[in-house]
């Protein structure tokens, strides 16, 4: 027989009071489907965090903050596990909304959306956000933009650092405290962008959309090794990958948590093996994709790896 078998599949055993790390180890024993991929992703992510010479990128896409995942990202910043963060503008908008004291609420996807609109409630699948939050958000943003001196020219990352410095909690606040750059190349496609447009009607502050490329490229060229954790895909994934693509090196570690399909040709579902064809991931780089809901896989991955690091 020419076919070679791997290790036998073990049956997963669940017991009371087992830790998340122990659960993920059971996934490794089964080794099948995305449970096995999550176990492999934990090994890759652990290696990335243990590599003291690796620059660690984090890509954040999808409605993660409204779904309660923002605290994981801010905790990773506090622990020193993120060196460069690239996010959608929407996640940062919702991060600010939470940080200024507004809340997202449990709702239902089985609802009358016209009635919600009449009640001034916005729906993100089964999460509700009242319009009142955006009223408070506008007040915060206009005050913050007004603090910038007339004639100022700043980068998007500098704008986000300024916003974070005015907040006590959340992703932007943690990044500002620890000097972690936050890049948001599509910030115009968010309520932050709309608030800048509103301010720009009378204010005199220019946000240079290309200025961030200098600092980001400097970090890419100076990285001895590099690793990335991608939550979702979209602009953050491409922005991180294309920046390293300009250097002689690719990523040594890459973990992708996505619910998108690879066969449609979009970057959000593209495999990390495909990224090797571009040189975005090194030929011998460790790369794992886990397909599934990131609001499930991200907490499992991070909890399991933190348990290993602090054992």
Order of alpha helices (4+ residues) and beta strands (2+ residues): alpha-alpha-beta-alpha-beta-alpha-beta-alpha-beta-beta-alpha-beta-alpha-alpha-beta-alpha-beta-alpha-beta-alpha-beta-alpha-beta-alpha
